[in-house]
Amino acid sequence: MMDVSQLIKAAKEATGLTQFGEDGWQVGLEILVHSANREAGLNAIGAGTIEAMLVGLLAQRLQVEDWYARHPEIDEQAITAPLMVLGLPRTGSTALHNLLAADPSVRVLRNWESTAPCPPPETATQHTDPRIAAMAEQMVMRDLAMPRMKQMLPMTATSPIEDQFLMALDFKSQVFMPMFRIPSYVEWFDHEADLVPTFRYVKRVLKLLQWRCPPSRWRLKNPTYSQCIEALDTVFPDARYCMTHRDVEDVIPSVADLYFEMAQRNTERPDKAWIGEATASNCELGMRRTIAFRDSGNEDRFLDLHFKPLQSDPIPRIERLYAFLGEPFSEETRRNMLAWRQATPRDKHGRHKYSADDFGLDKQALRARFTFYYDRFGASG
C-alpha cells in the first residue's frame, strides 16, 4: 500500500529539495493514492509503476519550484493567445498537432520535455539534449511492453504531446485513468476537482520551458480541455480553440481499447466494462461542457475540423486554421507539413483493430446517447 508521506519523502531525498510551491496539490495526490490502494487491483508491475510515477512527478515539481526560486524572472514570461486543440480523443488531433509542430515559428510541448522539464531547455542544445535519447529508450521499452501502442498512438521522443503530465504535477490529470482502475478518483476529477490551480501550474511550466527556448506562440493539444473548459478559460482567457470531430461510435471503442492496452499490465483483473463506460461518460461530459461554453458567448473562438477531410487532405484545413488565427501560412511551413505527412502515413505501423462489444459498448446506443453532439456538429466520419 502506498503512503503519501513516504512518496513525498522519497521525492525530497531524490532531489535534495523541499519546496513544492503553493499548497493544494496534496488533495489530488491523496485521493489518487487512496483510490489506487483500494480500487485498482494492482499487481507488482502496477504497484511499482504508479509509485515510481508519483515520486517522479513530485520530484519534477520540486525541481520546477527550485528553478523559480533561483530565477524569479521566469515568471515575467508571457503566454499569449495560445491555440488549444480539443475535442473527442482519437479524432485526428495527434496528426494535426504534429502538422502544426512543423511550423518553425510556433512552440509545442515535446515528448522529451513533458516528463522532464528541468533543467529548462535551451535553444542551442534543444536538438541534442540528452533527455531526447533517454525518451527514445523509453519509447523502445514501451513498444516492447505494449506492442499495439505504435498502431494506436505513434510518437517519437521529439514529437508534440498532450500536457497531461504537466497537469499531473498538480495531481489532477486524466493521465492516470487509462493506466489504473481508479473510479473514485475519476469521479472526483470529473465533478469536484478545481482545475484552475492545475492550469495555473501548467502555465507556470510553459513559462519555464519557453524562458530559454522560444518561440512563445504555443500550440497545445489535450482532449481533457473539453471537460475542463471553464477552468482553462480562467487561466488562458485569450486562447483560441480548434475542435476536432469524428463519429462517436468509432471514437469511444477506439479510446477504450487504447486505455485497455495501457492498463492491462498493471492488474491481473482488467475491467473492460468499467473502461468502456468510463470512456463514454468522460466523452459525454466533455462534449456537453464544451457546447455549453461555446453557447455562452465563445463561439467565435472556435474552428471545427472533421476527421475524414483532415485525414484525406489536411493542408486546406490547416490553411483555414491559419486564416482563423489571422496568421501567415508560409511556404516553409507547408513544405515541412507535407514532408511530415509523407513520412508518417496513417496506419504506418498497422491498422488499429478493436471491438465495441469487448467493452460492453453498443454502437447504436452510443449514437443515440450522443444525439446532442450530432445535432450540433453533424456526422464526421
Kinemage of the C-alpha trace (Angstrom):
@kinemage 1
@onewidth
@group {chain A} dominant
@subgroup {mainchain}
@vectorlist {calphas} color= white
{ca met a 1} P 0.000 0.000 0.000
{ca met a 2} L 1.312 3.417 -0.942
{ca asp a 3} L 1.681 6.081 1.703
{ca val a 4} L 1.572 9.743 0.676
{ca ser a 5} L 4.121 10.825 3.261
{ca gln a 6} L 6.576 8.184 2.057
{ca leu a 7} L 6.145 9.270 -1.555
{ca ile a 8} L 6.881 12.870 -0.577
{ca lys a 9} L 9.892 11.793 1.474
{ca ala a 10} L 11.263 9.767 -1.453
{ca ala a 11} L 10.964 12.733 -3.821
{ca lys a 12} L 12.721 15.054 -1.380
{ca glu a 13} L 15.532 12.559 -0.867
{ca ala a 14} L 15.925 12.018 -4.621
{ca thr a 15} L 16.271 15.730 -5.348
{ca gly a 16} L 17.663 17.210 -2.166
{ca leu a 17} L 14.863 19.786 -2.393
{ca thr a 18} L 11.976 20.538 -0.051
{ca gln a 19} L 9.727 23.258 -1.521
{ca phe a 20} L 6.691 22.215 -3.601
{ca gly a 21} L 5.266 25.686 -4.138
{ca glu a 22} L 1.704 26.702 -3.344
{ca asp a 23} L -0.412 24.211 -1.433
{ca gly a 24} L -3.436 22.489 -2.938
{ca trp a 25} L -1.663 19.750 -4.910
{ca gln a 26} L -1.863 17.457 -1.879
{ca val a 27} L -5.610 16.918 -2.283
{ca gly a 28} L -5.389 15.224 -5.671
{ca leu a 29} L -2.417 13.133 -4.600
{ca glu a 30} L -4.215 11.879 -1.506
{ca ile a 31} L -7.403 10.987 -3.400
{ca leu a 32} L -5.419 9.292 -6.158
{ca val a 33} L -3.366 7.205 -3.713
{ca his a 34} L -6.477 6.237 -1.757
{ca ser a 35} L -8.257 5.195 -4.949
{ca ala a 36} L -5.288 3.249 -6.281
{ca asn a 37} L -4.687 1.448 -2.986
{ca arg a 38} L -8.293 0.319 -2.628
{ca glu a 39} L -9.741 0.034 -6.114
{ca ala a 40} L -7.059 -0.541 -8.738
{ca gly a 41} L -6.288 -4.211 -8.045
{ca leu a 42} L -2.628 -3.527 -8.778
{ca asn a 43} L -0.194 -6.338 -9.448
{ca ala a 44} L 3.523 -5.995 -8.733
{ca ile a 45} L 4.140 -4.203 -12.036
{ca gly a 46} L 1.254 -1.822 -11.473
{ca ala a 47} L 2.266 -1.023 -7.902
{ca gly a 48} L 5.809 -0.283 -8.993
{ca thr a 49} L 4.627 1.755 -11.957
{ca ile a 50} L 2.325 4.096 -10.077
{ca glu a 51} L 4.716 4.566 -7.156
{ca ala a 52} L 7.587 5.480 -9.487
{ca met a 53} L 5.258 7.742 -11.464
{ca leu a 54} L 4.099 9.670 -8.395
{ca val a 55} L 7.568 10.053 -6.901
{ca gly a 56} L 8.765 11.256 -10.292
{ca leu a 57} L 6.005 13.864 -10.511
{ca leu a 58} L 6.746 15.101 -7.017
{ca ala a 59} L 10.436 15.346 -7.882
{ca gln a 60} L 9.647 17.312 -11.032
{ca arg a 61} L 7.505 19.757 -9.075
{ca leu a 62} L 10.330 20.259 -6.597
{ca gln a 63} L 12.707 20.987 -9.476
{ca val a 64} L 10.305 23.442 -11.132
{ca glu a 65} L 9.969 25.364 -7.875
{ca asp a 66} L 13.731 25.350 -7.375
{ca trp a 67} L 14.272 26.961 -10.789
{ca tyr a 68} L 11.692 29.628 -9.993
{ca ala a 69} L 13.287 30.288 -6.598
{ca arg a 70} L 16.682 30.842 -8.226
{ca his a 71} L 15.330 32.706 -11.259
{ca pro a 72} L 12.152 34.606 -10.301
{ca glu a 73} L 12.361 36.461 -13.614
{ca ile a 74} L 10.923 33.346 -15.279
{ca asp a 75} L 7.512 34.465 -14.088
{ca glu a 76} L 7.794 37.552 -16.302
{ca gln a 77} L 7.409 35.349 -19.375
{ca ala a 78} L 4.089 35.802 -21.184
{ca ile a 79} L 1.926 33.028 -22.615
{ca thr a 80} L -0.143 34.922 -25.157
{ca ala a 81} L -3.172 33.694 -27.150
{ca pro a 82} L -2.262 30.002 -27.303
{ca leu a 83} L -4.069 27.719 -29.718
{ca met a 84} L -5.742 24.854 -27.862
{ca val a 85} L -6.690 21.734 -29.843
{ca leu a 86} L -9.505 19.892 -28.091
{ca gly a 87} L -12.471 17.623 -28.731
{ca leu a 88} L -13.057 13.913 -28.573
{ca pro a 89} L -9.943 11.721 -28.439
{ca arg a 90} L -8.996 9.622 -31.485
{ca thr a 91} L -10.279 12.292 -33.890
{ca gly a 92} L -7.076 13.027 -35.795
{ca ser a 93} L -5.871 15.596 -33.271
{ca thr a 94} L -2.493 13.910 -32.801
{ca ala a 95} L -1.752 14.091 -36.519
{ca leu a 96} L -2.969 17.694 -36.547
{ca his a 97} L -0.684 18.532 -33.620
{ca asn a 98} L 2.290 17.034 -35.444
{ca leu a 99} L 1.473 19.054 -38.542
{ca leu a 100} L 1.190 22.244 -36.522
{ca ala a 101} L 4.542 21.480 -34.895
{ca ala a 102} L 6.172 21.608 -38.340
{ca asp a 103} L 5.851 25.396 -38.295
{ca pro a 104} L 9.218 26.747 -37.061
{ca ser a 105} L 7.576 29.905 -35.728
{ca val a 106} L 5.477 28.102 -33.096
{ca arg a 107} L 6.193 26.240 -29.870
{ca val a 108} L 4.819 22.843 -28.860
{ca leu a 109} L 5.293 20.697 -25.787
{ca arg a 110} L 7.636 17.926 -26.866
{ca asn a 111} L 7.538 14.387 -25.559
{ca trp a 112} L 11.014 14.511 -24.018
{ca glu a 113} L 10.398 17.726 -22.094
{ca ser a 114} L 6.884 16.895 -20.890
{ca thr a 115} L 8.138 14.380 -18.320
{ca ala a 116} L 11.437 16.128 -17.575
{ca pro a 117} L 11.005 19.905 -17.856
{ca cys a 118} L 14.062 20.623 -15.696
{ca pro a 119} L 16.594 21.856 -16.393
{ca pro a 120} L 14.638 24.100 -18.772
{ca pro a 121} L 15.648 23.512 -22.396
{ca glu a 122} L 17.891 25.930 -24.256
{ca thr a 123} L 17.748 26.892 -27.910
{ca ala a 124} L 21.368 25.945 -28.588
{ca thr a 125} L 21.004 22.384 -27.283
{ca gln a 126} L 17.323 21.611 -27.797
{ca his a 127} L 18.026 19.109 -30.590
{ca thr a 128} L 20.905 17.357 -28.796
{ca asp a 129} L 19.588 17.396 -25.243
{ca pro a 130} L 20.368 14.032 -23.562
{ca arg a 131} L 16.733 13.729 -22.498
{ca ile a 132} L 15.859 13.051 -26.132
{ca ala a 133} L 17.943 9.864 -26.189
{ca ala a 134} L 16.570 8.881 -22.787
{ca met a 135} L 12.996 9.283 -24.028
{ca ala a 136} L 13.816 7.326 -27.198
{ca glu a 137} L 14.936 4.439 -24.998
{ca gln a 138} L 11.705 4.691 -23.030
{ca met a 139} L 9.754 4.533 -26.291
{ca val a 140} L 11.561 1.324 -27.242
{ca met a 141} L 10.655 -0.168 -23.875
{ca arg a 142} L 7.054 0.988 -24.263
{ca asp a 143} L 6.758 -0.689 -27.639
{ca leu a 144} L 8.188 -3.931 -26.270
{ca ala a 145} L 5.789 -3.931 -23.318
{ca met a 146} L 2.762 -2.686 -25.292
{ca pro a 147} L 3.374 -3.514 -28.971
{ca arg a 148} L -0.060 -2.316 -30.131
{ca met a 149} L 0.627 1.212 -28.909
{ca lys a 150} L 2.532 2.025 -32.103
{ca gln a 151} L -0.663 1.424 -34.068
{ca met a 152} L -2.833 3.444 -31.706
{ca leu a 153} L -0.563 6.292 -30.684
{ca pro a 154} L 2.569 6.561 -32.818
{ca met a 155} L 5.058 9.048 -31.436
{ca thr a 156} L 8.743 9.776 -31.132
{ca ala a 157} L 10.895 11.345 -28.449
{ca thr a 158} L 10.609 14.727 -30.160
{ca ser a 159} L 7.003 14.686 -31.314
{ca pro a 160} L 4.447 17.011 -29.687
{ca ile a 161} L 2.436 15.589 -26.831
{ca glu a 162} L -0.540 16.486 -24.683
{ca asp a 163} L 0.161 18.384 -21.480
{ca gln a 164} L -1.324 15.628 -19.315
{ca phe a 165} L 1.945 15.237 -17.422
{ca leu a 166} L 2.083 18.975 -16.723
{ca met a 167} L -1.439 18.776 -15.294
{ca ala a 168} L -0.284 15.772 -13.284
{ca leu a 169} L 2.219 17.976 -11.448
{ca asp a 170} L -0.877 19.256 -9.619
{ca phe a 171} L -2.183 15.656 -9.373
{ca lys a 172} L -5.317 16.491 -11.339
{ca ser a 173} L -4.983 14.825 -14.724
{ca gln a 174} L -6.570 12.154 -16.867
{ca val a 175} L -3.147 10.635 -17.436
{ca phe a 176} L -3.854 8.269 -14.535
{ca met a 177} L -7.263 6.981 -15.691
{ca pro a 178} L -6.085 4.960 -18.706
{ca met a 179} L -3.454 3.139 -16.670
{ca phe a 180} L -5.284 2.262 -13.458
{ca arg a 181} L -8.839 1.412 -12.364
{ca ile a 182} L -9.455 4.394 -10.058
{ca pro a 183} L -13.209 5.125 -10.129
{ca ser a 184} L -13.368 7.319 -7.017
{ca tyr a 185} L -10.503 9.497 -8.307
{ca val a 186} L -12.215 9.774 -11.704
{ca glu a 187} L -15.497 10.746 -10.046
{ca trp a 188} L -13.720 13.428 -8.003
{ca phe a 189} L -11.795 14.723 -11.016
{ca asp a 190} L -14.933 14.869 -13.156
{ca his a 191} L -17.243 16.582 -10.700
{ca glu a 192} L -15.414 18.122 -7.733
{ca ala a 193} L -11.806 18.985 -8.535
{ca asp a 194} L -10.863 22.635 -9.033
{ca leu a 195} L -8.810 22.715 -12.226
{ca val a 196} L -7.957 26.424 -12.102
{ca pro a 197} L -4.839 25.853 -9.942
{ca thr a 198} L -3.931 22.974 -12.243
{ca phe a 199} L -3.913 25.112 -15.361
{ca arg a 200} L -2.088 27.852 -13.474
{ca tyr a 201} L 0.637 25.305 -12.832
{ca val a 202} L 0.614 24.220 -16.468
{ca lys a 203} L 1.126 27.881 -17.361
{ca arg a 204} L 3.951 28.083 -14.825
{ca val a 205} L 5.776 25.205 -16.511
{ca leu a 206} L 5.153 26.587 -20.009
{ca lys a 207} L 6.823 29.830 -18.927
{ca leu a 208} L 9.795 27.835 -17.716
{ca leu a 209} L 10.032 25.880 -20.971
{ca gln a 210} L 9.917 28.949 -23.228
{ca trp a 211} L 12.214 31.044 -20.999
{ca arg a 212} L 15.436 29.937 -22.698
{ca cys a 213} L 13.887 28.156 -25.644
{ca pro a 214} L 11.441 30.281 -27.661
{ca pro a 215} L 9.277 30.803 -29.686
{ca ser a 216} L 6.368 31.628 -27.431
{ca arg a 217} L 3.377 31.072 -29.758
{ca trp a 218} L 2.090 27.859 -28.216
{ca arg a 219} L 0.133 25.104 -29.950
{ca leu a 220} L -1.267 22.866 -27.221
{ca lys a 221} L -3.456 19.785 -27.523
{ca asn a 222} L -5.400 17.814 -24.942
{ca pro a 223} L -8.868 16.190 -25.077
{ca thr a 224} L -9.169 16.957 -21.355
{ca tyr a 225} L -9.588 20.630 -22.239
{ca ser a 226} L -13.141 19.839 -23.370
{ca gln a 227} L -14.084 18.665 -19.925
{ca cys a 228} L -12.265 21.459 -18.072
{ca ile a 229} L -13.001 24.296 -20.476
{ca glu a 230} L -14.235 26.813 -17.880
{ca ala a 231} L -11.108 26.426 -15.735
{ca leu a 232} L -8.911 26.539 -18.829
{ca asp a 233} L -10.549 29.782 -19.915
{ca thr a 234} L -9.990 31.323 -16.489
{ca val a 235} L -6.229 30.829 -16.829
{ca phe a 236} L -5.954 31.394 -20.601
{ca pro a 237} L -8.703 33.942 -21.360
{ca asp a 238} L -7.200 34.854 -24.752
{ca ala a 239} L -6.921 31.264 -26.016
{ca arg a 240} L -8.314 30.237 -29.399
{ca tyr a 241} L -9.699 26.740 -29.974
{ca cys a 242} L -9.591 24.160 -32.733
{ca met a 243} L -12.097 21.367 -32.112
{ca thr a 244} L -11.694 18.044 -33.924
{ca his a 245} L -14.636 15.723 -34.637
{ca arg a 246} L -15.324 12.102 -35.549
{ca asp a 247} L -18.290 9.759 -35.272
{ca val a 248} L -18.701 8.799 -31.632
{ca glu a 249} L -19.382 5.128 -32.307
{ca asp a 250} L -15.886 4.921 -33.809
{ca val a 251} L -14.199 7.123 -31.231
{ca ile a 252} L -15.277 5.599 -27.936
{ca pro a 253} L -14.437 1.929 -28.622
{ca ser a 254} L -11.082 3.046 -30.034
{ca val a 255} L -10.317 5.090 -26.927
{ca ala a 256} L -11.419 2.244 -24.661
{ca asp a 257} L -9.104 -0.169 -26.452
{ca leu a 258} L -6.215 2.280 -26.108
{ca tyr a 259} L -6.902 2.561 -22.386
{ca phe a 260} L -7.062 -1.221 -22.050
{ca glu a 261} L -3.682 -1.587 -23.734
{ca met a 262} L -2.217 0.842 -21.210
{ca ala a 263} L -3.934 -0.741 -18.192
{ca gln a 264} L -3.652 -4.482 -18.675
{ca arg a 265} L -0.057 -4.800 -17.468
{ca asn a 266} L -0.889 -3.158 -14.155
{ca thr a 267} L -3.523 -5.587 -12.871
{ca glu a 268} L -4.443 -9.246 -13.073
{ca arg a 269} L -8.103 -8.272 -13.457
{ca pro a 270} L -8.514 -5.620 -16.173
{ca asp a 271} L -12.106 -4.367 -16.076
{ca lys a 272} L -13.156 -3.804 -19.680
{ca ala a 273} L -16.738 -2.911 -18.763
{ca trp a 274} L -15.514 -0.137 -16.445
{ca ile a 275} L -13.117 1.134 -19.094
{ca gly a 276} L -15.916 1.260 -21.667
{ca glu a 277} L -18.415 3.135 -19.520
{ca ala a 278} L -15.798 5.462 -18.013
{ca thr a 279} L -14.673 6.372 -21.517
{ca ala a 280} L -18.205 7.031 -22.753
{ca ser a 281} L -19.087 9.085 -19.676
{ca asn a 282} L -15.910 11.115 -19.935
{ca cys a 283} L -16.524 11.904 -23.604
{ca glu a 284} L -20.148 12.844 -22.986
{ca leu a 285} L -19.209 15.153 -20.123
{ca gly a 286} L -16.543 16.867 -22.212
{ca met a 287} L -18.823 17.451 -25.158
{ca arg a 288} L -21.697 18.782 -23.059
{ca arg a 289} L -19.430 21.185 -21.194
{ca thr a 290} L -17.728 22.434 -24.343
{ca ile a 291} L -21.018 23.001 -26.161
{ca ala a 292} L -22.302 24.926 -23.130
{ca phe a 293} L -19.121 27.026 -23.128
{ca arg a 294} L -19.456 27.771 -26.829
{ca asp a 295} L -23.108 28.711 -26.359
{ca ser a 296} L -22.230 31.158 -23.575
{ca gly a 297} L -20.681 33.677 -25.962
{ca asn a 298} L -17.494 31.930 -27.087
{ca glu a 299} L -18.478 30.519 -30.469
{ca asp a 300} L -16.210 32.910 -32.362
{ca arg a 301} L -13.164 31.474 -30.600
{ca phe a 302} L -13.646 28.022 -32.162
{ca leu a 303} L -12.799 26.453 -35.506
{ca asp a 304} L -14.142 22.956 -36.227
{ca leu a 305} L -12.243 20.307 -38.203
{ca his a 306} L -13.691 16.915 -39.106
{ca phe a 307} L -11.801 13.652 -39.198
{ca lys a 308} L -12.190 12.444 -42.798
{ca pro a 309} L -11.325 15.726 -44.553
{ca leu a 310} L -8.449 16.280 -42.145
{ca gln a 311} L -7.093 12.812 -42.895
{ca ser a 312} L -7.565 12.911 -46.663
{ca asp a 313} L -6.345 16.440 -47.417
{ca pro a 314} L -5.079 18.301 -44.348
{ca ile a 315} L -3.373 21.340 -45.876
{ca pro a 316} L -6.538 23.208 -46.973
{ca arg a 317} L -7.958 22.660 -43.490
{ca ile a 318} L -4.812 23.974 -41.863
{ca glu a 319} L -4.886 26.983 -44.174
{ca arg a 320} L -8.375 27.664 -42.812
{ca leu a 321} L -6.996 27.398 -39.298
{ca tyr a 322} L -4.225 29.911 -40.011
{ca ala a 323} L -6.763 32.289 -41.550
{ca phe a 324} L -8.929 31.870 -38.446
{ca leu a 325} L -5.911 32.786 -36.307
{ca gly a 326} L -5.000 35.683 -38.583
{ca glu a 327} L -1.503 34.302 -39.085
{ca pro a 328} L 0.539 33.803 -42.286
{ca phe a 329} L 0.944 30.276 -43.651
{ca ser a 330} L 4.465 30.235 -45.068
{ca glu a 331} L 5.789 28.060 -47.871
{ca glu a 332} L 8.396 26.664 -45.474
{ca thr a 333} L 5.653 25.549 -43.119
{ca arg a 334} L 3.693 23.992 -45.985
{ca arg a 335} L 6.762 22.046 -47.136
{ca asn a 336} L 7.506 20.879 -43.598
{ca met a 337} L 3.948 19.705 -43.078
{ca leu a 338} L 3.837 17.831 -46.369
{ca ala a 339} L 7.183 16.202 -45.567
{ca trp a 340} L 5.895 15.028 -42.168
{ca arg a 341} L 2.729 13.647 -43.710
{ca gln a 342} L 4.644 11.769 -46.397
{ca ala a 343} L 6.970 10.260 -43.817
{ca thr a 344} L 4.124 9.404 -41.431
{ca pro a 345} L 1.208 7.866 -43.317
{ca arg a 346} L -1.831 6.722 -41.417
{ca asp a 347} L -1.505 3.083 -40.294
{ca lys a 348} L 2.279 3.260 -40.693
{ca his a 349} L 2.599 0.568 -38.021
{ca gly a 350} L -0.522 -1.356 -38.992
{ca arg a 351} L -4.230 -0.707 -38.596
{ca his a 352} L -5.675 -0.424 -35.116
{ca lys a 353} L -8.396 -3.076 -34.754
{ca tyr a 354} L -10.864 -3.072 -31.887
{ca ser a 355} L -14.349 -4.228 -30.942
{ca ala a 356} L -17.027 -2.218 -29.166
{ca asp a 357} L -18.526 -5.432 -27.793
{ca asp a 358} L -15.343 -6.161 -25.847
{ca phe a 359} L -16.065 -3.148 -23.661
{ca gly a 360} L -19.805 -3.611 -23.262
{ca leu a 361} L -20.475 -0.864 -25.787
{ca asp a 362} L -23.233 -0.848 -28.390
{ca lys a 363} L -22.628 1.439 -31.360
{ca gln a 364} L -26.286 2.248 -31.956
{ca ala a 365} L -26.755 3.058 -28.288
{ca leu a 366} L -23.699 5.306 -28.368
{ca arg a 367} L -25.050 7.188 -31.348
{ca ala a 368} L -28.370 7.695 -29.567
{ca arg a 369} L -26.604 8.771 -26.368
{ca phe a 370} L -24.687 11.435 -28.305
{ca thr a 371} L -27.614 12.754 -30.340
{ca phe a 372} L -26.906 16.184 -28.836
{ca tyr a 373} L -23.399 16.061 -30.313
{ca tyr a 374} L -24.547 15.027 -33.804
{ca asp a 375} L -27.298 17.645 -33.767
{ca arg a 376} L -24.657 20.305 -33.185
{ca phe a 377} L -21.748 19.137 -35.346
{ca gly a 378} L -23.148 16.534 -37.763
{ca ala a 379} L -21.594 13.216 -38.761
{ca ser a 380} L -17.803 13.369 -39.003
{ca gly a 381} L -16.687 10.060 -40.491
